[in-house]
Amino acid sequence: MAIFQKGDFSGLLVIQIPYIKSKFRTMSRRKFIKNSVLGAAGIMALQTNARCESGEVKSKELKGKGDGTREVIKPIVISTWRHGMEANHGAWKVLKEGGNALDAVEKGVMVTESDADNRSVGLGGLPDRDGIVTLDACIMNHEQDCGAVGCITDIEHPISVARKVMEDTPHVMLVGKGAYDFAREKGFPHKNLLTPEAEADWKKWKESESQKKPEINHENHDTIGMLAMDANGNLSGSCTTSGWAFKLHGRLGDSPLIGAGLFVDNEVGAACATGLGEAVIRIAGSSTVVELMRNGKSPQEACEEAVRRIIAKHKNLEGLQVGFLAMNKKGEVGAYSVYEGFDYAKTTKDNHELIKAGFDRKW
C-alpha cells in the first residue's frame, strides 16, 4: 500500500512505497526514476502556474517588488478623451489627499460637466432635435452600489444626481421629469444648459437638408468615462454625457446604463465606454470587458476583444466609432477603439499624460 506524506518540497507530496507488486517488477529502475521526476515536474509546473494566476509570481511585463510580487499602481485615475486631462486634475485633488475613488470620479467629471466649451457633456452640450439639452450619467462604487439618471434636463451635474439616486433611494435609475424632480428635491439648482453656441449649432442643423449622423471622433456622440483606484485599492467609475447630438427626444445611449457605459467589479477591475452608444449596448460593452479580465485577459486584451465583438456584430461600420477604457486591480490599463483617434488621460503620482489608444482600422 502506498503511504502519502507531506515532505519539505514546497508542499509536494512524497510517495513512500514499501513494496511493489510483482507485475510492476519488470519496470526498470531508470524508467521508474524518470517517470517519478516527470510527475514531480508536472506538479511543480501546475503550482507555479497557479501562483502566476494569483499574482504571487512577478510577470516579465510588470515591475515587481523585491519579494517577487506584483507592484500595484495606486492611486490612479484614467478618463476618456482629451477633456479627461482637466477632469483628472479634479479627481487627483481627491486622491492625492487620501480620498476615496468614488469622490474622485464624481468630482473629476464634474469639471467636464461645467465646461461650456465642451459640446458633448453637461453645460453647453448639443441638444436633441427639439432643441432640448438632455443629459445621462451613471456612477458605481467598489461595493457595486450604483445609480443613474437618463434624459434629465436643466441640471448641471447629472453625475451628482446619479450618486444621490444610488445613496438615497432603493432604485438604480431615474429618468426624464422624475429625475429632474428628484434633483430639485435634493437641492440641485435649475439651470438652462443650452448655451448660445450650442443653440446656433442646432439651428444650423435644422436648416440643413439631411439629418446629421454620428461622425467618427466628433463631439456629437462622445462622452467622458472615468475610472479610479484609491490608495486603499478600491475602484469606482463614472460616466456622463449629453448624448448623440440632435437625437430623437427621449433617446438613451449606453452612458447611463450600468454594464454598458460603465461597470465596476472590485475583485477584478473596471471599464467604461465611449462612442456610439447603440453599438456598446448591443454587446453590454463594459461588463463584457470586465468579464474578459475576470477570465484572465489583461485590460488591453479585454478592450481589444470587446472592439472585435463590436465589429463582428455590425455589417456597416460607417461612422461607428466605439472605444473602451479599462483598469484592473493591479493598476494596469488598457484602451482600444474601432477607428484611430481615441485617446485617454492617465494620472498617477509620477505622470499626467494623454495617451493614444490602439485601434483596429484607420478612417
C-alpha positions, 0 to 999 in steps of 0.5 A: 500500500502506498503511504502519502506524506507531506515532505519539505518540497514546497508542499509536494507530496512524497510517495513512500512505497514499501513494496511493489507488486510483482507485475510492476517488477519488470519496470526498470529502475531508470524508467521508474526514476524518470517517470517519478521526476516527470510527475514531480515536474508536472506538479511543480509546473501546475503550482507555479502556474497557479501562483502566476494566476494569483499574482504571487509570481512577478510577470516579465511585463510588470515591475515587481517588488523585491519579494517577487510580487506584483507592484500595484499602481495606486492611486490612479485615475484614467478618463476618456478623451482629451477633456479627461486631462482637466477632469483628472486634475479634479479627481487627483485633488481627491486622491492625492489627499487620501480620498476615496475613488468614488469622490474622485470620479464624481468630482473629476467629471464634474469639471467636464460637466461645467465646461461650456466649451465642451459640446458633448457633456453637461453645460453647453452640450448639443441638444436633441432635435427639439432643441432640448439639452438632455443629459445621462450619467451613471456612477458605481462604487467598489461595493457595486452600489450604483445609480443613474439618471437618463434624459434629465434636463436643466441640471448641471451635474447629472453625475451628482444626481446619479450618486444621490439616486444610488445613496438615497433611494432603493432604485438604480435609475431615474429618468426624464421629469422624475429625475429632474424632480428628484434633483430639485428635491435634493437641492440641485439648482435649475439651470438652462444648459443650452448655451448660445453656441450650442443653440446656433449649432442646432439651428444650423442643423435644422436648416440643413437638408439631411439629418446629421449622423454620428461622425467618427471622433466628433463631439456629437456622440462622445462622452467622458468615462472615468475610472479610479483606484484609491490608495486603499485599492478600491475602484469606482467609475463614472460616466456622463454625457449629453448624448448623440447630438440632435437625437430623437427626444427621449433617446438613451445611449449606453452612458447611463446604463450600468454594464454598458457605459460603465461597470465596476467589479472590485475583485477584478477591475473596471471599464467604461465606454465611449462612442456610439452608444447603440453599438456598446449596448448591443454587446453590454460593452463594459461588463463584457470587458470586465468579464474578459479580465475576470477570465484572465485577459489583461485590460488591453486584451479585454478592450481589444476583444470587446472592439472585435465583438463590436465589429463582428456584430455590425455589417456597416461600420460607417461612422461607428466609432466605439472605444473602451477604457479599462483598469484592473486591480493591479493598476494596469490599463488598457484602451482600444477603439474601432477607428484611430483617434481615441485617446485617454488621460492617465494620472498617477503620482509620477505622470499626467499624460494623454495617451493614444489608444490602439485601434483596429482600422484607420478612417 
